[in-house]
Amino acid sequence: MDFQYSPEQLQLINEVARFAKKESAALAKDYEDKSIFPRGLHKKIGQKGWTGPIVPKAYGGMGKGALEYCIIMEELSKELITGPQTSVQLEKMLLSFGTERQKRLYLPKLASGEYVAALAISEPQVGSSFKNLQTTAKKDNGFYIINGKKSHINLAGDADILMVFTRTDIGLTCLLVDRDTPGIRFEKRDPLGMRTLPVYDIFLEGCRVPGDHLLGEEGKGLAAFLTTFNLSRIGNASTLIGFARGCLEHAVSYARDRRVGDSRVVDFQGIQWLLAEMVAELEAARLIRDRAALAEDAGIEHTLNTSISKLLAAEVAEKIVSRAFSLTGSYACYRESPFDRYWREIKTLQVAGGSSEIMKNTIAREILRSYKF
Ligand SMILES: Cc1cc2nc3c(=O)[nH]c(=O)nc-3n(C[C@H](O)[C@H](O)[C@H](O)COP(=O)(O)OP(=O)(O)OC[C@H]3O[C@@H](n4cnc5c(N)ncnc54)[C@H](O)[C@@H]3O)c2cc1C
């Protein structure tokens, strides 16, 4: 066992942290207020190579693994900067199931930050379970004709390319859809969190997609998606861990300076115990995330670990943002404090990317299937 990050990983942590602090301070508040995707910033992240962490160098990526991806997500989200989650999801799908042509077409653009991807699974009647997916794709002269509605899709109207999950005659099927394809329309939503990853509903009406835009095998879309879900869970866990760290940093900094009578807030033992619990739980969440990331890179079965990782990160982040209120009193109760945003981001990401209830279902299933007590 090795509990140390390598010198290169430590360097990456420092570099992303420095970048995120600087860019976060410079980012106009409008992006969050008006729910706008900061594409220029995404491109800057791409220029650093950080939008393609898992993409091999031959396709223009960093040629690194899941742990580097987690580091990037965590350090960016600590400063409330949107990480490349959806692009990395498409990269993973392409690397696992894409044709050589699809890889050459999309991976370099995703890895450089030129392209942005969206993942469209959820529908008005389909959230936690894919079984009832209603969007259809019918074959027609070498094309697929898609009809249906998708809901709550991050970046749908901003993305260059969308992974759209549909139902064909033989089962769930993933199709790559260009944003400007005729027959596709977007309606922007107004969510509490994830506002710099704008959320849209998508209307697909006779949307015609060439047959070679099939990603993976027809009818095997669900299996394909589930194999990439492990990476996305630890990406989301890392984002939540980053939010929790950001919250802690702000809360401790405030409580260090704030005097109550003759004491500083951080001098109260009750407050110190809160701090001790918060950091103990945060470190546990990071450890299980790191273990899951190493298992992902080693190709070891790790659904149990990735699900625990997303669950734990979501619970710890919620506890930390809630306790940030305890540490900072009235300061936290105003919108100009940073906790308003952290709270909205954390509550939203508890649901998106697989809710805590679904994580618990998966964990219980894995325990009963194969856990060594
Ligand atoms: C801001 C935001 C962004 C999103 N981005 C995307 C995106 O980019 N792409 C995409 O495809 N989807 C996206 N989603 C959708 C998200 O994945 C779903 O909202 C999520 O899976 C939950 O589905 P639901 O809201 O339909 O809840 P439902 O499935 O209706 O569930 C309602 C409640 O019941 C619980 N529940 C459901 N089933 C069970 C069960 N078997 N046991 C116990 N409890 C259960 C759930 O945890 C939830 O708390 C996004 C959602 C949000 C809010």
The ligand as an SDF file (V2000), in Angstrom:
LIG
                    3D

 53 58  0  0  0  0  0  0  0  0999 V2000
  -29.1000   20.0470  -11.5910 C   0  0  0  0  0  0  0  0  0  0  0  0
  -29.2210   18.6880  -12.1640 C   0  0  0  0  0  0  0  0  0  0  0  0
  -28.3950   18.2990  -13.1950 C   0  0  0  0  0  0  0  0  0  0  0  0
  -28.5510   17.0420  -13.8000 C   0  0  0  0  0  0  0  0  0  0  0  0
  -27.7670   16.7050  -14.8700 N   0  0  0  0  0  0  0  0  0  0  0  0
  -28.0480   15.5890  -15.5740 C   0  0  0  0  0  0  0  0  0  0  0  0
  -27.3720   15.3130  -16.8030 C   0  0  0  0  0  0  0  0  0  0  0  0
  -26.4600   16.0420  -17.2130 O   0  0  0  0  0  0  0  0  0  0  0  0
  -27.7310   14.2140  -17.5120 N   0  0  0  0  0  0  0  0  0  0  0  0
  -28.7200   13.3690  -17.0900 C   0  0  0  0  0  0  0  0  0  0  0  0
  -29.0000   12.4040  -17.7930 O   0  0  0  0  0  0  0  0  0  0  0  0
  -29.3760   13.6050  -15.9250 N   0  0  0  0  0  0  0  0  0  0  0  0
  -29.0850   14.6940  -15.1660 C   0  0  0  0  0  0  0  0  0  0  0  0
  -29.7440   14.9590  -13.9940 N   0  0  0  0  0  0  0  0  0  0  0  0
  -30.7970   14.0570  -13.5650 C   0  0  0  0  0  0  0  0  0  0  0  0
  -30.4110   13.2830  -12.3360 C   0  0  0  0  0  0  0  0  0  0  0  0
  -29.5070   12.2480  -12.6760 O   0  0  0  0  0  0  0  0  0  0  0  0
  -31.7040   12.7610  -11.7330 C   0  0  0  0  0  0  0  0  0  0  0  0
  -32.4050   13.8950  -11.2380 O   0  0  0  0  0  0  0  0  0  0  0  0
  -31.4350   11.7760  -10.6370 C   0  0  0  0  0  0  0  0  0  0  0  0
  -31.0000   10.5650  -11.1930 O   0  0  0  0  0  0  0  0  0  0  0  0
  -32.7020   11.5370   -9.8010 C   0  0  0  0  0  0  0  0  0  0  0  0
  -33.7940   11.3040  -10.6400 O   0  0  0  0  0  0  0  0  0  0  0  0
  -35.1890   12.0220  -10.3500 P   0  0  0  0  0  0  0  0  0  0  0  0
  -34.9490   13.4370  -10.0830 O   0  0  0  0  0  0  0  0  0  0  0  0
  -36.1120   11.6590  -11.4610 O   0  0  0  0  0  0  0  0  0  0  0  0
  -35.6810   11.3400   -9.0180 O   0  0  0  0  0  0  0  0  0  0  0  0
  -36.6410   10.0730   -8.9060 P   0  0  0  0  0  0  0  0  0  0  0  0
  -36.0670    8.9310   -9.6610 O   0  0  0  0  0  0  0  0  0  0  0  0
  -38.0150   10.5170   -9.2150 O   0  0  0  0  0  0  0  0  0  0  0  0
  -36.5200    9.7710   -7.3600 O   0  0  0  0  0  0  0  0  0  0  0  0
  -37.1280   10.6230   -6.3650 C   0  0  0  0  0  0  0  0  0  0  0  0
  -36.5140   10.2970   -4.9990 C   0  0  0  0  0  0  0  0  0  0  0  0
  -36.6910    8.9070   -4.7380 O   0  0  0  0  0  0  0  0  0  0  0  0
  -35.4660    8.2760   -4.4840 C   0  0  0  0  0  0  0  0  0  0  0  0
  -35.4790    6.9310   -5.0600 N   0  0  0  0  0  0  0  0  0  0  0  0
  -35.6730    6.6000   -6.3570 C   0  0  0  0  0  0  0  0  0  0  0  0
  -35.5950    5.2660   -6.5230 N   0  0  0  0  0  0  0  0  0  0  0  0
  -35.3540    4.7470   -5.2950 C   0  0  0  0  0  0  0  0  0  0  0  0
  -35.1730    3.4300   -4.7870 C   0  0  0  0  0  0  0  0  0  0  0  0
  -35.1930    2.3760   -5.6020 N   0  0  0  0  0  0  0  0  0  0  0  0
  -34.9300    3.2750   -3.4640 N   0  0  0  0  0  0  0  0  0  0  0  0
  -34.8750    4.3390   -2.6180 C   0  0  0  0  0  0  0  0  0  0  0  0
  -35.0570    5.6180   -3.0490 N   0  0  0  0  0  0  0  0  0  0  0  0
  -35.2810    5.8150   -4.3540 C   0  0  0  0  0  0  0  0  0  0  0  0
  -34.4210    9.1310   -5.1930 C   0  0  0  0  0  0  0  0  0  0  0  0
  -33.1550    9.0160   -4.5820 O   0  0  0  0  0  0  0  0  0  0  0  0
  -34.9980   10.5250   -5.0230 C   0  0  0  0  0  0  0  0  0  0  0  0
  -34.5920   11.0340   -3.7550 O   0  0  0  0  0  0  0  0  0  0  0  0
  -29.5510   16.1550  -13.3320 C   0  0  0  0  0  0  0  0  0  0  0  0
  -30.3570   16.5390  -12.2420 C   0  0  0  0  0  0  0  0  0  0  0  0
  -30.1850   17.7720  -11.6570 C   0  0  0  0  0  0  0  0  0  0  0  0
  -31.0830   18.1410  -10.5000 C   0  0  0  0  0  0  0  0  0  0  0  0
  1  2  1  0
  2  3  1  0
  2 52  2  0
  3  4  2  0
  4  5  1  0
  4 50  1  0
  5  6  2  0
  6  7  1  0
  6 13  1  0
  7  8  2  0
  7  9  1  0
  9 10  1  0
 10 11  2  0
 10 12  1  0
 12 13  2  0
 13 14  1  0
 14 15  1  0
 14 50  1  0
 15 16  1  0
 16 17  1  0
 16 18  1  0
 18 19  1  0
 18 20  1  0
 20 21  1  0
 20 22  1  0
 22 23  1  0
 23 24  1  0
 24 25  2  0
 24 26  1  0
 24 27  1  0
 27 28  1  0
 28 29  2  0
 28 30  1  0
 28 31  1  0
 31 32  1  0
 32 33  1  0
 33 34  1  0
 33 48  1  0
 34 35  1  0
 35 36  1  0
 35 46  1  0
 36 37  1  0
 36 45  1  0
 37 38  2  0
 38 39  1  0
 39 40  1  0
 39 45  2  0
 40 41  1  0
 40 42  2  0
 42 43  1  0
 43 44  2  0
 44 45  1  0
 46 47  1  0
 46 48  1  0
 48 49  1  0
 50 51  2  0
 51 52  1  0
 52 53  1  0
M  END
$$$$
